[in-house]
């Protein structure tokens, strides 16, 4: 596969996941991968097994879906490990209603937390205080039902929250990198 520098199109991946009946939405799939990547050095295979899991053979053999998921994993890995702070959360575009974007953000946080757990992180005391706070905030966001108005103030708050989480993921990754490097080559 040629090197790719952009995340796949959110709507295209979402449509494909729905079409083949995969339960986690695009945001949750991305959060799951990012959590796993922070927790382990060998996240892609474990993540694909989790996402495609026990789906019907036509789903797990769907090459277009696998290609999009591999692209998502490759670009996310490059972004998280990059020193240029280019990491992006895979969320619906700003053209989508704010309520839909907020719902996707809660799913992203659920996925991230689940990815940390699948990756073997259960003791968050090994994280720095800032990274622990980010994980706790993600847990709180994942469990909240957030009433959303579509005004400029809520739009600004949403963008600030996404930016906070984007930087927060990098803090978690930095805190867990020594542990993730130690897991390279181990089996799940």
C-alpha positions as CSV (number, residue, x, y, z in Angstrom):
1,X,0.0,0.0,0.0
2,X,1.3,3.4,-0.9
3,X,2.1,5.8,1.9
4,X,-1.0,7.9,2.8
5,X,-1.0,11.1,4.8
6,X,-4.7,11.8,5.3
7,X,-7.3,10.0,7.3
8,X,-10.0,8.3,5.2
9,X,-13.2,10.1,4.5
10,X,-15.4,9.8,7.7
11,X,-18.7,9.5,5.8
12,X,-17.3,6.8,3.4
13,X,-15.9,4.7,6.2
14,X,-19.1,5.2,8.3
15,X,-21.2,4.1,5.3
16,X,-19.2,1.0,4.8
17,X,-19.2,0.0,8.5
18,X,-23.0,0.4,8.5
19,X,-23.4,-1.5,5.2
20,X,-21.6,-4.5,6.5
21,X,-23.2,-4.3,10.0
22,X,-20.1,-3.5,12.1
23,X,-21.4,-2.1,15.4
24,X,-18.8,0.5,16.4
25,X,-19.1,3.6,14.4
26,X,-16.2,5.3,12.7
27,X,-15.4,7.6,15.7
28,X,-15.5,4.7,18.2
29,X,-13.3,2.6,15.8
30,X,-10.8,5.4,15.7
31,X,-10.8,6.0,19.4
32,X,-10.4,2.2,20.0
33,X,-7.3,2.2,17.7
34,X,-5.8,5.2,19.3
35,X,-6.3,3.8,22.8
36,X,-4.7,0.5,21.8
37,X,-1.8,2.3,20.1
38,X,-1.1,4.3,23.2
39,X,-1.2,1.1,25.3
40,X,0.7,-1.3,23.0
41,X,3.3,-1.1,20.3
42,X,1.5,-3.6,18.1
43,X,-2.1,-2.2,17.9
44,X,-3.2,-2.8,14.3
45,X,-3.7,-6.5,14.2
46,X,-5.4,-6.6,17.6
47,X,-7.6,-3.6,16.6
48,X,-8.6,-5.2,13.2
49,X,-9.5,-8.4,15.1
50,X,-11.7,-6.4,17.5
51,X,-13.4,-4.3,14.8
52,X,-13.9,-7.2,12.3
53,X,-14.2,-9.8,15.0
54,X,-16.7,-12.5,14.5
55,X,-18.4,-10.8,11.5
56,X,-19.5,-12.7,8.6
57,X,-16.7,-13.9,6.2
58,X,-17.8,-11.4,3.5
59,X,-17.2,-8.6,6.0
60,X,-13.7,-9.8,7.1
61,X,-12.8,-10.4,3.5
62,X,-14.1,-7.0,2.3
63,X,-10.9,-5.6,0.9
64,X,-12.1,-2.0,0.5
65,X,-13.1,-1.9,4.2
66,X,-9.8,-3.5,5.2
67,X,-8.0,-0.9,3.1
68,X,-9.8,2.0,4.7
69,X,-9.2,0.6,8.2
70,X,-5.5,0.0,7.4
71,X,-5.2,3.6,6.1
72,X,-6.9,4.8,9.3
73,X,-4.4,2.9,11.4
74,X,-1.4,3.9,9.4
75,X,-2.2,7.6,9.3
76,X,-3.2,7.7,13.0
77,X,0.1,6.0,13.9
78,X,2.1,8.5,12.0
79,X,0.1,11.4,13.5
80,X,0.3,10.2,17.1
81,X,4.0,9.4,16.9
82,X,4.9,12.6,15.0
83,X,6.6,15.5,16.8
84,X,4.5,18.1,14.8
85,X,1.2,17.7,16.8
86,X,-0.6,16.8,13.6
87,X,-2.8,14.2,15.3
88,X,-6.6,14.5,14.5
89,X,-9.6,12.8,16.0
90,X,-11.6,11.1,13.3
91,X,-15.0,12.8,13.7
92,X,-17.8,14.0,11.4
93,X,-17.1,17.3,9.5
94,X,-18.2,20.7,10.7
95,X,-21.0,20.4,8.0
96,X,-22.7,17.9,10.2
97,X,-25.1,19.1,12.9
98,X,-23.4,19.8,16.2
99,X,-25.5,17.1,18.0
100,X,-24.1,14.5,15.7
101,X,-20.6,15.6,16.2
102,X,-20.9,15.6,19.9
103,X,-22.4,12.1,19.9
104,X,-19.5,11.0,17.7
105,X,-17.1,12.6,20.2
106,X,-18.6,10.6,23.1
107,X,-18.2,7.4,21.0
108,X,-14.6,8.3,20.3
109,X,-13.9,8.7,24.0
110,X,-15.6,5.3,24.7
111,X,-13.5,3.7,22.1
112,X,-10.3,5.2,23.4
113,X,-11.0,4.0,26.9
114,X,-11.9,0.6,25.7
115,X,-8.7,0.5,23.6
116,X,-6.6,1.3,26.7
117,X,-8.3,-1.6,28.5
118,X,-7.9,-4.1,25.7
119,X,-4.3,-2.9,25.5
120,X,-3.8,-4.0,29.1
121,X,-3.9,-0.6,30.9
122,X,-6.0,-0.9,34.0
123,X,-3.8,1.0,36.5
124,X,-3.8,4.6,35.5
125,X,-1.4,5.5,38.3
126,X,1.4,4.9,36.0
127,X,0.4,7.9,34.0
128,X,1.4,11.5,34.7
129,X,-1.2,13.6,36.6
130,X,-2.1,15.4,33.4
131,X,-2.5,12.2,31.4
132,X,-4.7,10.6,34.2
133,X,-6.8,13.8,34.1
134,X,-7.3,13.4,30.4
135,X,-8.3,9.8,30.7
136,X,-10.8,10.7,33.5
137,X,-12.2,13.5,31.3
138,X,-12.6,11.1,28.4
139,X,-14.5,8.7,30.7
140,X,-16.7,11.5,31.9
141,X,-17.4,12.6,28.3
142,X,-18.1,9.0,27.2
143,X,-20.8,8.7,29.9
144,X,-22.4,12.0,29.5
145,X,-25.6,12.9,27.6
146,X,-24.7,16.3,26.5
147,X,-27.5,18.7,25.6
148,X,-26.5,20.6,22.5
149,X,-27.7,23.9,21.2
150,X,-26.4,24.9,17.8
151,X,-25.1,28.3,18.7
152,X,-21.7,29.9,18.4
153,X,-20.9,29.3,22.0
154,X,-21.5,25.6,21.8
155,X,-19.6,25.4,18.6
156,X,-16.6,27.1,20.2
157,X,-16.8,24.8,23.3
158,X,-16.9,21.7,21.0
159,X,-13.8,22.8,19.1
160,X,-12.0,23.5,22.4
161,X,-12.9,20.1,23.7
162,X,-11.7,18.4,20.5
163,X,-8.4,20.3,20.7
164,X,-8.0,19.4,24.4
165,X,-8.6,15.7,23.7
166,X,-6.3,15.8,20.7
167,X,-3.4,17.1,22.8
168,X,-4.5,14.9,25.7
169,X,-4.1,11.8,23.6
170,X,-0.5,12.8,22.8
171,X,0.1,13.2,26.6
172,X,-1.3,9.7,27.3
173,X,0.7,8.3,24.4
174,X,3.9,9.9,25.8
175,X,3.2,8.6,29.3
176,X,2.6,5.1,28.0
177,X,5.2,4.9,25.3
178,X,7.8,3.0,27.3
179,X,5.2,0.4,28.2
180,X,3.9,0.2,24.6
181,X,7.4,-0.3,23.3
182,X,7.8,-3.2,25.8
183,X,4.8,-5.0,24.4
184,X,6.0,-5.1,20.8
185,X,6.0,-8.6,19.6
186,X,4.0,-10.0,22.5
187,X,0.6,-11.6,21.7
188,X,-2.7,-10.5,22.8
